C-alpha cells in the first residue's frame, strides 16, 4: 500500500469517527473505552450471574445493589466489603466491589479486586469481560486478549466477546485472525449489517479491497441508510481510482447527513481531483454556508479557484476570510500566492509581510517574501529573508 493510500485509510477512520461515531462496537462499549471509570463496567452486566452467597453475605450484597442503583456508590462499596467479610470466597461480591471501585475512579483497586473474582471463579465471565475492557482502555492488549480468550472457552458463541477480541486482533495487526472471527460471525448472522461492515473494514485494513467492497455493499443492502458503510465505500473507491463510484457514495452519505459540512468538503476535494472545478467550488460553497467561520475552508476554496485560473475570485474569497479572522497568517500567505499568480508582486510582498507580522517565526512566509524580493531585484532584502527562512527551518531544501 502506498503512503497516500495508507493516509486515505487513516482519514476514513477519522472521518467516520467524526461524522458518525464508532461503528465497529456497540455504543456502550464505545463509551466504555472513552471513560472507563464511569461507563466501562456496564457492559459486563450482560453476563450471567454466578452462584449464590451465604445468607448474611447476601443481605449486605443486596443492600450494595440497592445503593448502587440509587447512585450511592460509596455506600454500595461498603456493603460489598461487608458481604466479603461474611463470605470471602464469593466471587460475585468481588465483581460488584470491583465495579464500585471503578465507578469511584479507583481503577487500580478495581483491577486487583476483579482479579480476585477470577481467581475464585475462573469461569466468571463478567469479571473477565470487565478486566478485558479495562486492559483495553489502558492499551494492555495482550492481557485483554487473554481474558477474552478465556471467556470464549466457556461461551464460544458470545457475540460481544468475539467482536471485542476481533477488535483487539486488529489493534495488534493480526488481521487474519480478525478476518477469521468476522467471517464466522457473518456465516452465523448473515443478516447483520454491523458484522458485514466490520468484516469489510478489516478487509480494507488488510488491503483486500475487492472483499471489502463486497462486504460493505452487503451491509448497505441490508441497511440502505448505513452512513458509515457509504463513507467507507467512498474512500475505498477513491483508493482504487474509481472516482465516479466514490462520488456516488459520498453523495449517498450527504443524503443521509445533509447538515454535515465535512461531507461537502470531501466531495469538493474529490471533484477537484477529477478536474471538475465548478462542481468542486459548488460543494465548498455549500460547506461554507454551513460552516461560515471555517477559515481553512476559504483557503482551500481559493486554491481550487486559482487552479481553475479564477484568481480574482480566489482573492475575493480570501478577503472574505479576513473579515472573519483578520490576523490569519495562512490567509495572508494564500493571498500572497494569488497575487503572485496574478503577476502583482508588490501586493504579494505586502501579504507576506502581513503574515510575518502575525507570526515572525513562519519560515515559509520568509522564504516566499525573499523569493518575491529576488523577483523584484531587491537582492539585499531577498538574502535577509531567505537567511531567516533557513534559520527557522534548516532542513528546507527550497531555501
VONUPA-192059 format. One record per residue (C-alpha): x, y, z. Coordinates in steps of 0.001 Angstrom, whole numbers, plus 524288, in hexadecimal, padded with zeros to 5 digits. Layout:
<pts>
XYZ ...
</pts>
This chain:
<pts>
800008000080000 8056180D6D7FC96 806F4817E8806F6 7FBC981F6C8006F 7F2C2813B48012E 7F6638117880F6A 7F37581F9B812A8 7E66A81EC580B95 7E2C3812CE813A8 7E6BA819CC82010 7DE628253781BE1 7D2FE81BFB8197C 7D34D817B48277C 7D4548259782C50 7C97882A468237F 7C04E81F76827E2 7C37582227835FA 7C157830AD83474 7B4F782FB582C98 7AE8F823B383251 7B5B581ED683E44 7BB928115E83F38 7B3F480740837A3 7BC4C7FB7183A7D 7B7917F9998485D 7AAE87FAB384FDD 7A8978085A8551B 7AA668041A86318 7B7AD7FE6186019 7BB8A80AA1858AC 7B8418131D8647A 7BF58809A586D45 7CC2780B658663E 7CADB81A1C8671A 7C75D81A8387578 7CAF380DE687C8B 7C8C28135488A20 7BA6181634887A1 7B55680DCC87C77 7BDD1801FA879E6 7B7EF7F94D88465 7AA4D7FA0B87E6A 7AD8D7F08F87389 7B1807E5AE87CA4 7A3E07E6278827B 79F3C7DE5F876B2 7A6197D22187B78 79F6F7C7718833E 79ED17C85A8920C 7A75F7BE858994F 7A3EC7B6208A500 79CAD7BAF98B11C 7A28A7C0A98BD7A 7A0D77BCE58CBBB 794B57C3108D21C 79BE27CD938D9FB 7A4AC7D1048CE93 798EE7D19D8C596 7923C7DB908CE6A 79DA97E5018CD1D 79F427E1878BEB7 790F97E50E8BC4A 7926F7F1EF8C38C 79E617F4C68BB49 796857F2C98AEE7 78BB97FBA88B405 795778065C8B742 79BED804688AA11 78F15805E58A2D1 78C9F812738AA50 799E9817BF8A669 79F30817098B459 7ABBF810398B07A 7B352812BA8BD0F 7A8D580C018C527 7A7F58010D8BB22 7B68F7FE908BC50 7B5657FDED8CB1E 7AA9B7F3CF8CA16 7B2337EB6D8C06F 7BDE57EBC68C99E 7B5247E70B8D4B3 7AFC87DC508CBEB 7BDAC7D7BF8C968 7C0767D7A38D80A 7B56D7CDC78D9C1 7B8957C6428CD61 7C6C97C8748C927 7C5787BE8A8BE27 7B9D77C4DD8B75C 7BEFD7C8848A9F2 7B2D77D0488A66E 7B4CF7D93B8B22A 7C2A47DC0D8AD91 7BD5E7DEF38A00C 7B39B7E8CB8A58F 7BE0C7EECA8AE2A 7C71E7F01C8A272 7BC417F6BD89AD8 7BA14800028A634 7C85B803AF8A6E3 7C8268063B8985A 7BC8C80F60899DF 7C44B816C48A417 7CFD88180089AD7 7D84880E8F8A2A3 7DCCE806C1896E1 7E87E8000689D39 7E02E7FB5F8A89C 7D5CA7F6D589F07 7DF9A7EEB68976D 7E4C17E80B8A3A1 7D7257E4CE8A89B 7D2B87DFB789B54 7DECA7D72D89A9B 7DA9E7D1838A7A2 7CD1F7CEC48A213 7D34E7C748896CA 7DC677C0198A00E 7D0AD7BB5D8A7D0 7C89F7B82289BC7 7D04E7B5E088F49 7C3987B5878878B 7BF207C2D188C80 7BC957C8C987F2F 7B7DB7D5B4884C6 7C47A7D84888C10 7CCDF7D3F78808C 7C5317DC6487719 7C68E7E83787FD2 7D5147E5B48819D 7D6B67E486872E6 7CFF77F184870C0 7D8737F82287AF7 7E4C97F24E87507 7E0827F6E286796 7DE54804B186C8B 7EC29804258722A 7F1B37FEBF86559 7F5897F21A86C1D 7F0F17EA7986054 7F79D7DD7286311 7F13C7DC8587073 7E4107E07286ADD 7E53E7D6248603C 7E8167CBB286A68 7DBC27CF23871F7 7D3247CEAA865D2 7D8F27C1A4861C6 7D6187BC1986F43 7C7E67C08686E40 7C6897BA01860FE 7CAD07ACF786691 7BE0A7ACAB86E0A 7B5B87B5248650A 7BB197B2F485745 7AFA37B9AE85094 7AF147C604858D6 7ADBE7D10084EF2 7B2B87DC138578F 7BEE47D46D85B25 7C1967D01184D36 7C0857DDC0847A8 7C8C07E350852B0 7D3347D91A85045 7D2FD7DBDC841B6 7D4DB7EA4A8448D 7E0B37E70684CD6 7E65E7DEB6841F0 7E4C77EA758390E 7EBF07F31B842BF 7F6CB7E90884311 7F70E7E87A83424 7F35E7DA0C83467 7E9A17DC4C82986 7E87A7CE268252C 7E3267CA3F83288 7D9D27D5C58327B 7D5187D216824D8 7D3207C40982944 7CAB57C83A834D3 7C2507D18082CE8 7C0FB7C7DF821A0 7BB997BDB082B03 7B2937C7C683119 7ADB37CBC08239C 7AA4F7BD8B820BD 7A2F17BC5C82D8F 79C437C99882C5B 79B327CC4881DB7 790D37D6BB81FE8 799467DF20828DC 79D987EB8C821D0 7A6F27EEC982CF4 7AE677E21282B89 7AF9C7E39F81CC3 7B4137F1A881ECB 7BE687ED8D8289F 7C31E7E2A581FBF 7C3E67EC358147B 7CBFF7F59F81C8C 7D5657EAD68209C 7D6E57E6D48125F 7D9E67F50580F33 7E4547F54E819C4 7EA077E906813A1 7E9EE7EFC98063C 7E0327E5CC80108 7D7D77F0147FAA4 7CF8A7E7227F220 7CB277DF717FE10 7C94F7EC1F80593 7C07D7F1967FAF7 7B85D7E51C7FACB 7B63B7E53D80986 7B3487F3BF80A45 7A9CC7F27E7FEF0 7A30B7E76C80637 7A2227EFF881259 79BA77FAB280A59 792597F106803F4 78E107ECC48117E 78DA37FAB68168E 78CAC804E480BA7 78E3E810428152A 79B2F80B1781A77 7A2DA817D181A13 7AFCC8121681E89 7AF58807A2813FB 7ACDF811B28094D 7B86A819B880E30 7C15C80DE980ECE 7BD92809E8800FF 7C012817BD7FC40 7CDDF817768019E 7D0F9809F77FC3A 7CBEA80DB17EECB 7D48C819C87EF63 7E068811667F294 7DD2C808CD7E6DC 7DBE8814FB7DE79 7CD86811F17DC48 7CA75820427DE0D 7BCB4820347D87B 7B8EA8152C7E1B9 7BF4881C807ECE0 7B7AA828D47E9AE 7AB16820E57E947 7AD6381B677F6E5 7B0C9828B87FC6A 7A43982D857F64D 79CA4822E07FD61 7A34E826D9809FB 79F08834EB807FE 790F28307B80631 791C8829AE81352 798C8834BD81A55 795E9841358129B 799E084A6281D94 7A7C18452C81EA9 7B15584EF7818A6 7BC8B84522818C5 7B5AC83D0780E74 7B4708487280511 7C2E484B27806D8 7C62C83D1080376 7BDD383D4A7F743 7C3D784A487F382 7D189844CE7F4A8 7CD97838DF7ECCE 7C7D58412E7E1F3 7D442849577E1E5 7DC2383CD97E05D 7D34B839387D4EF 7D5AD846717CEAA 7C79884ACD7D0BE 7CAF4858567D5B0 7BD3385E057D51A 7B77E852757DC84 7C264853457E68F 7BFE9861BF7E8B3 7B15B85F447EA3E 7B3C2855277F4EB 7BCF485E387FC42 7B311869277FB78 7A8F48601E80193 7B29A85C9480C36 7B57686AE180F47 7A6FE86DEF81035 7A649863FF81B30 7B3678677682130 7B577875E081DDB 7C0668776E827D0 7C8AD86C748221F 7D4678748381DC6 7DB9586877818BB 7CFF8865E780FC9 7D1758735D8099A 7DFE0870E08074F 7DD4B863AB800EF 7D2A7869877F870 7DBD7874717F43E 7E5E386A727EFB3 7DB7C863547E7D3 7D77F8701D7E170 7E5AD8738D7DEB6 7E7D18662C7D897 7DC74869587CF9A 7E2D5876547CBDE 7D88987DCD7D389 7E25B8861A7DAE4 7D9A9891D37DD7F 7CF4C888EC7E32C 7D9948826C7EBC6 7DE1788FAF7F0D7 7D01D893967F3ED 7CDFE886F67FB7D 7DA4A8893F80384 7D64A89727806AE 7C972891A380BB0 7D181888C381469 7D8EC8948A819BC 7CBF989AA281D69 7C9E588ECF8262F 7D7B188DF582B9E 7DFF5899E3828F5 7EC7B8947E82EAF 7ECD9887E6826F1 7FAC8885F382251 7F6FA87ADD81922 7ECE98836781250 7F72A88DDA80FC3 800478834780AB7 7F5B487E7C8017E 7F32D88C597FCEE 801AB88D957FA42 80106881817F18F 7F53C886D57EA59 7FB55894197E7E7 8079E88D477E337 7FF79885767D984 7F8F2892017D54D 80625898577D310 8043E8A2AC7DD93 8110F8A0BA7E4B6 80FD68AD0F7ECF7 802CA8A8957F265 8088389B087F4BF 813C18A1007FC7E 80A408A88380511 8028C89C3280803 80EB68948E80BC2 812B789FCF81489 8055689F5A81AF2 80702890D581D53 81459893128238C 80EF689E1682BEC 805278947083185 80F248897D8330A 81D6E88D92831C3 821AF87F6283304 81B1A87A48826AE 8264A8757A81E05 81DB887410811F7 8194F88237812AE 8277D886B081368 82B0387DAF8081E 82047882907FF1C 822C08909F802E5 8312188EAE7FFD2 82D97888967F2C1 824E98943C7EF93 82FB489DDE7F2F9 838D58963C7EA23 82EA18971A7DF5F 82E528A5C67E196 83D4F8A66C7E103 83E3F8AA6C7EF4F 849978A15F7F22D 84C768A69B7FFCA 83E938A460804A8 83E12897437FDBF 84A5D89260804A5 8457289770811C0 838BD88FD28113D 83E5E883A780AE6 848A0882E88159F 83DED8847581FBB 8363E8797E81944 842268708E81A4C 84444874578288B 8363A870D782BB9 836268645F8239D 843F085F9D82069 83E90853A481996 836BB85B1C80F58 83CDA8573C8022F 8361F8626C7FB06 83C8E86CCD80383 
</pts>
